[in-house]
Amino acid sequence: MSERSSDSISQAPTATVDPMQDPLIRGDWHAVARRQDLETTPQPVPIRLLEEDLLLWNAEGEWCCWADRCVHRGTALSLGTVKESTLICPYHGWVFDAQGRCIHIPAHPEQTPPRRACIPTYAVQERYGLIWVCLTEPQQQIPPFPEWGDPSFRPLSSRGYRVRACGTRAIENFLDVSHFPFVHEGILGDPAHAGIPDYPVQITPEGVLAENVQVYQPDPYGTGVGERVSYTYRALRPLTAYLRKDSAEQCVAILLTVTPHSEQESTLWMLMAMNYAHDTPAQELLDWQEAIVLQDIPILESQRPVQLPLDPQQELHLASDQSAIVYRRWLKALGLRFGVLP
């Protein structure tokens, strides 16, 4: 990241506990790859999650996620080779089955591999065209996105966007509409109509819910006419959020989930479902979404402190920031340690 002059915000104290060991984040599901990106890659794929090096591979239809190191000499198994339902280490040819157990050592072909010759494995699922991983016993299900399976909606999945920013900052940006007229001028907002009416926000058992969040948009439905539209926002998990924009006949829903590589680096995954524009080429719709994401990224990467401050005195807040205020309050109540400053 670029250097910035120091001030009272950039000098804020950092957390005194290891955020990577946050049980709330480690017990959640994280999207780590898009299925379609793996279909042309039959070999293991290295991934990084919460500062841990992992790998994904497919054992004849079954997704496997392991620690990316051989128990023999610590070699990256992502450099290895998949053969049917086994993974072969590139260094000494040790063969591991889909459960991570070594089943053959070429240098000692008659020897039964020791019991502790096993690779740490992690829970993995495929949902919404994404591969999700959990580093401990999952505390809940993968976040819901009901429109994805609704036959009246068209599902679209963007590529992952790697950013030098904290996941909590990305989620808060997603929940914020008052930046639309300035960061997304001409697409999602207009500086001449920047006012944001008050809207209700509450913490529910499912997370944060903000309803009737209104913002003026220059051409929200492709008719050439500007009008005020209304959003519903939900923060479903600390690093997963949802929005839905409805009109009389049209609806678009978006799920944003963030892969936390570290507190300083993340990947953004955007899933979109629409009940209109079925004849519009998919790439045209994805390009529209990408244009918005690419406008957000420089903002996210510039924010200091990198982590999200939970102390309400550290940054200034207005009524239009109500979603962010309640999101931070919710994170504090959850006891989140990753990606925040207490």
C-alpha positions as CSV (number, residue, x, y, z in Angstrom):
1,M,0.0,0.0,0.0
2,S,1.1,3.6,-0.5
3,E,2.5,5.6,2.3
4,R,0.2,8.2,3.9
5,S,1.0,11.0,6.3
6,S,0.4,10.1,10.0
7,D,-2.5,11.6,11.9
8,S,-4.6,10.7,14.9
9,I,-6.5,8.0,13.0
10,S,-3.4,6.2,11.5
11,Q,-1.8,6.1,14.9
12,A,-4.6,4.2,16.4
13,P,-3.6,1.3,18.6
14,T,-3.7,-2.2,17.1
15,A,-5.4,-5.2,18.7
16,T,-3.5,-7.0,21.5
17,V,-4.8,-10.4,20.6
18,D,-4.1,-12.5,17.5
19,P,-7.0,-11.7,15.2
20,M,-6.2,-14.8,13.0
21,Q,-7.3,-17.0,16.0
22,D,-10.7,-15.4,16.2
23,P,-13.1,-18.3,16.8
24,L,-16.0,-16.4,15.2
25,I,-14.1,-16.0,11.9
26,R,-12.4,-19.4,11.9
27,G,-15.8,-21.1,12.6
28,D,-17.5,-19.4,9.6
29,W,-17.6,-20.4,6.0
30,H,-15.4,-18.5,3.5
31,A,-15.6,-18.6,-0.3
32,V,-12.1,-19.3,-1.6
33,A,-12.6,-20.0,-5.3
34,R,-15.2,-20.0,-8.1
35,R,-16.1,-23.5,-9.5
36,Q,-15.9,-22.4,-13.1
37,D,-12.3,-21.2,-12.6
38,L,-11.3,-24.6,-11.4
39,E,-12.9,-26.7,-14.2
40,T,-9.9,-26.1,-16.5
41,T,-7.4,-26.7,-13.7
42,P,-7.4,-30.5,-12.8
43,Q,-4.3,-30.0,-10.6
44,P,-4.2,-28.7,-7.0
45,V,-4.8,-25.0,-6.5
46,P,-3.1,-23.1,-3.7
47,I,-5.3,-20.7,-1.6
48,R,-4.6,-18.6,1.4
49,L,-7.1,-18.1,4.2
50,L,-6.5,-16.3,7.5
51,E,-2.8,-16.4,6.9
52,E,-2.8,-20.2,6.4
53,D,-1.6,-21.8,3.1
54,L,-4.1,-24.3,1.9
55,L,-4.9,-26.2,-1.3
56,L,-8.0,-27.3,-3.1
57,W,-8.2,-30.4,-5.3
58,N,-11.0,-32.6,-6.7
59,A,-10.9,-36.3,-5.9
60,E,-13.1,-37.6,-8.7
61,G,-16.0,-35.3,-7.9
62,E,-15.3,-34.7,-4.2
63,W,-13.7,-31.4,-3.2
64,C,-10.8,-31.6,-0.7
65,C,-9.2,-28.8,1.2
66,W,-5.9,-29.5,3.0
67,A,-3.0,-27.7,4.6
68,D,-0.6,-27.0,1.8
69,R,2.4,-28.9,3.2
70,C,3.6,-32.5,3.1
71,V,4.2,-34.1,6.5
72,H,7.4,-35.5,5.3
73,R,9.5,-32.4,4.5
74,G,7.0,-29.6,4.4
75,T,6.9,-29.3,0.6
76,A,3.9,-27.5,-0.9
77,L,1.5,-30.2,-2.0
78,S,-0.1,-27.7,-4.4
79,L,2.9,-28.4,-6.6
80,G,1.9,-32.1,-6.7
81,T,-0.2,-34.1,-9.1
82,V,-3.7,-35.4,-8.9
83,K,-4.2,-39.0,-10.0
84,E,-7.7,-40.3,-9.8
85,S,-8.6,-39.9,-6.1
86,T,-5.1,-39.4,-4.8
87,L,-2.6,-36.6,-4.5
88,I,1.1,-37.2,-5.1
89,C,3.7,-35.1,-3.4
90,P,6.2,-33.6,-5.9
91,Y,9.2,-34.1,-3.7
92,H,9.4,-37.8,-2.8
93,G,6.2,-39.1,-4.4
94,W,4.3,-39.9,-1.3
95,V,0.7,-40.7,-2.2
96,F,-2.2,-39.4,-0.2
97,D,-5.9,-40.5,-0.4
98,A,-8.9,-38.1,-0.3
99,Q,-8.9,-38.2,3.5
100,G,-5.4,-36.9,3.7
101,R,-3.8,-40.2,4.7
102,C,-0.5,-41.4,3.2
103,I,-1.1,-44.7,1.5
104,H,2.2,-45.3,-0.3
105,I,5.8,-44.3,0.1
106,P,7.8,-45.1,-3.0
107,A,11.2,-45.2,-1.2
108,H,9.8,-48.0,1.0
109,P,7.1,-49.7,-1.1
110,E,6.6,-52.6,1.3
111,Q,6.3,-50.4,4.4
112,T,2.9,-49.4,5.8
113,P,2.9,-45.6,6.1
114,P,2.9,-44.4,9.7
115,R,-0.5,-43.4,11.2
116,R,0.6,-39.8,11.7
117,A,1.5,-39.4,8.0
118,C,-1.7,-37.5,7.5
119,I,-2.4,-34.0,6.1
120,P,-4.7,-31.6,8.1
121,T,-8.0,-31.4,6.3
122,Y,-10.8,-28.8,6.4
123,A,-14.5,-28.8,5.8
124,V,-15.4,-27.8,2.2
125,Q,-18.7,-27.3,0.3
126,E,-19.8,-26.0,-3.0
127,R,-22.7,-23.5,-3.1
128,Y,-23.8,-20.7,-5.5
129,G,-20.9,-21.7,-7.9
130,L,-18.3,-21.0,-5.2
131,I,-16.1,-23.3,-3.1
132,W,-16.4,-22.6,0.6
133,V,-14.0,-23.6,3.4
134,C,-14.3,-23.6,7.2
135,L,-11.1,-23.9,9.3
136,T,-12.8,-25.4,12.4
137,E,-16.1,-27.0,13.2
138,P,-18.7,-24.9,11.3
139,Q,-20.8,-22.8,13.6
140,Q,-23.6,-22.3,11.1
141,Q,-24.6,-22.9,7.5
142,I,-23.3,-21.1,4.5
143,P,-25.1,-17.7,4.3
144,P,-28.4,-17.9,2.5
145,F,-29.0,-16.4,-1.0
146,P,-32.6,-17.4,-1.8
147,E,-32.7,-15.7,-5.2
148,W,-29.9,-17.9,-6.5
149,G,-32.1,-21.0,-6.7
150,D,-35.3,-19.2,-7.8
151,P,-36.0,-20.2,-11.4
152,S,-37.4,-16.7,-12.1
153,F,-34.0,-15.2,-11.4
154,R,-30.9,-15.3,-13.5
155,P,-27.8,-16.1,-11.5
156,L,-24.5,-14.4,-12.3
157,S,-21.1,-14.8,-10.7
158,S,-18.2,-12.4,-11.1
159,R,-14.5,-13.1,-10.9
160,G,-12.8,-12.6,-7.5
161,Y,-11.4,-9.1,-6.9
162,R,-8.2,-9.1,-4.9
163,V,-7.8,-6.0,-2.8
164,R,-5.3,-4.6,-0.3
165,A,-7.9,-3.9,2.3
166,C,-9.6,-5.4,5.3
167,G,-12.8,-7.4,4.8
168,T,-14.8,-5.5,7.4
169,R,-14.1,-2.3,5.5
170,A,-15.4,-3.9,2.3
171,I,-18.6,-5.0,4.0
172,E,-19.2,-1.6,5.5
173,N,-18.7,0.0,2.1
174,F,-21.2,-2.4,0.6
175,L,-23.8,-1.3,3.2
176,D,-23.2,2.4,2.5
177,V,-25.3,4.3,-0.1
178,S,-24.2,7.8,0.7
179,H,-21.0,7.3,-1.4
180,F,-23.0,6.4,-4.5
181,P,-23.3,10.0,-5.9
182,F,-19.5,10.5,-5.6
183,V,-17.7,7.2,-6.1
184,H,-20.4,5.9,-8.6
185,E,-21.5,9.2,-10.2
186,G,-23.7,8.6,-13.3
187,I,-24.2,4.9,-12.5
188,L,-25.6,4.6,-8.9
189,G,-25.9,8.2,-7.9
190,D,-25.9,11.9,-8.8
191,P,-24.1,14.6,-6.7
192,A,-27.0,17.0,-7.4
193,H,-29.3,14.5,-5.5
194,A,-27.0,13.3,-2.7
195,G,-29.5,13.5,0.2
196,I,-30.2,10.3,2.1
197,P,-33.5,10.1,4.0
198,D,-33.5,8.5,7.4
199,Y,-34.0,4.8,7.4
200,P,-34.5,2.1,10.1
201,V,-31.7,-0.4,11.0
202,Q,-31.9,-3.1,13.6
203,I,-30.0,-6.1,14.8
204,T,-31.9,-9.3,14.3
205,P,-31.1,-13.0,15.0
206,E,-30.0,-13.2,11.4
207,G,-27.7,-10.1,11.6
208,V,-28.1,-6.5,10.7
209,L,-31.2,-5.4,8.7
210,A,-31.6,-2.0,7.1
211,E,-34.9,-1.4,5.2
212,N,-36.1,1.3,2.8
213,V,-32.7,2.7,2.3
214,Q,-33.4,5.3,-0.4
215,V,-31.0,6.9,-2.9
216,Y,-31.5,8.8,-6.1
217,Q,-30.2,7.1,-9.2
218,P,-29.9,8.6,-12.7
219,D,-31.2,5.6,-14.6
220,P,-32.0,2.7,-12.3
221,Y,-34.0,0.6,-14.7
222,G,-32.6,1.4,-18.1
223,T,-35.5,3.7,-19.1
224,G,-33.4,6.9,-19.2
225,V,-35.4,8.3,-16.3
226,G,-33.8,9.1,-12.9
227,E,-35.7,8.3,-9.7
228,R,-35.3,7.5,-6.1
229,V,-35.0,3.7,-5.4
230,S,-35.2,1.7,-2.3
231,Y,-32.8,-1.0,-1.0
232,T,-32.9,-3.6,1.7
233,Y,-29.6,-4.5,3.2
234,R,-28.5,-7.4,5.4
235,A,-25.2,-8.1,7.1
236,L,-25.5,-11.9,7.4
237,R,-22.1,-12.6,8.8
238,P,-19.1,-10.3,9.7
239,L,-17.8,-10.8,6.1
240,T,-20.9,-11.5,4.1
241,A,-23.7,-9.1,3.2
242,Y,-26.7,-9.0,1.0
243,L,-28.8,-6.3,-0.8
244,R,-32.0,-6.4,-2.7
245,K,-33.5,-3.6,-4.9
246,D,-37.1,-3.9,-5.9
247,S,-39.4,-2.0,-8.2
248,A,-42.9,-2.9,-9.3
249,E,-41.7,-5.5,-11.8
250,Q,-37.9,-5.7,-11.5
251,C,-35.7,-7.1,-8.7
252,V,-31.9,-7.5,-8.4
253,A,-30.2,-9.2,-5.4
254,I,-26.5,-9.2,-4.7
255,L,-24.5,-11.3,-2.2
256,L,-21.0,-10.0,-1.3
257,T,-18.8,-12.4,0.6
258,V,-15.1,-11.6,1.4
259,T,-12.2,-14.0,1.6
260,P,-9.9,-12.9,4.5
261,H,-6.4,-13.7,3.3
262,S,-5.2,-11.5,6.2
263,E,-6.4,-8.3,7.8
264,Q,-4.6,-6.4,5.0
265,E,-5.6,-8.4,2.0
266,S,-8.9,-9.8,0.8
267,T,-10.8,-11.2,-2.2
268,L,-14.3,-9.9,-3.0
269,W,-16.8,-12.3,-4.5
270,M,-20.0,-10.8,-6.0
271,L,-23.0,-12.9,-6.8
272,M,-25.9,-11.3,-8.6
273,A,-29.4,-12.6,-9.3
274,M,-31.9,-10.7,-11.5
275,N,-35.5,-11.4,-12.5
276,Y,-35.2,-9.3,-15.7
277,A,-32.7,-8.7,-18.6
278,H,-32.7,-12.4,-19.4
279,D,-31.7,-11.7,-23.0
280,T,-28.8,-9.4,-22.1
281,P,-25.5,-11.1,-22.6
282,A,-24.1,-12.2,-19.3
283,Q,-20.7,-10.5,-19.8
284,E,-22.4,-7.2,-20.4
285,L,-24.1,-7.4,-17.0
286,L,-20.9,-8.6,-15.3
287,D,-19.0,-5.7,-16.9
288,W,-21.5,-3.3,-15.4
289,Q,-21.0,-4.8,-12.0
290,E,-17.2,-4.8,-12.4
291,A,-17.1,-1.1,-13.3
292,I,-18.7,-0.4,-9.9
293,V,-16.4,-2.7,-8.0
294,L,-13.3,-1.2,-9.6
295,Q,-14.5,2.3,-8.5
296,D,-14.7,1.1,-4.9
297,I,-11.3,-0.6,-4.7
298,P,-9.1,2.5,-4.6
299,I,-11.3,3.9,-1.8
300,L,-11.1,0.7,0.2
301,E,-7.3,0.5,-0.2
302,S,-6.9,4.1,1.0
303,Q,-8.8,3.8,4.3
304,R,-6.9,4.2,7.5
305,P,-6.7,2.5,9.9
306,V,-6.9,-0.6,7.9
307,Q,-9.1,-2.3,10.5
308,L,-12.6,-1.1,11.2
309,P,-12.7,1.0,14.4
310,L,-15.5,-0.1,16.8
311,D,-15.0,2.9,19.2
312,P,-17.7,5.4,18.0
313,Q,-15.4,8.3,19.0
314,Q,-12.6,7.4,16.6
315,E,-14.5,8.4,13.4
316,L,-17.3,10.9,12.7
317,H,-20.8,9.5,12.1
318,L,-24.0,11.0,10.7
319,A,-27.6,9.8,10.4
320,S,-26.8,8.6,6.8
321,D,-24.2,6.2,8.3
322,Q,-26.8,4.3,10.4
323,S,-26.1,1.0,8.6
324,A,-22.4,1.3,9.4
325,I,-23.1,2.4,13.0
326,V,-25.3,-0.6,13.7
327,Y,-22.9,-3.0,11.8
328,R,-20.0,-1.9,14.1
329,R,-22.2,-2.2,17.2
330,W,-23.2,-5.8,16.0
331,L,-19.6,-6.8,15.5
332,K,-18.7,-5.6,19.0
333,A,-21.6,-7.5,20.5
334,L,-20.5,-10.6,18.7
335,G,-17.0,-10.2,20.2
336,L,-15.3,-10.1,16.8
337,R,-11.5,-9.7,17.0
338,F,-10.6,-10.1,13.3
339,G,-10.4,-6.9,11.2
340,V,-11.5,-4.5,13.9
341,L,-10.0,-2.1,16.4
342,P,-11.8,-2.2,19.8
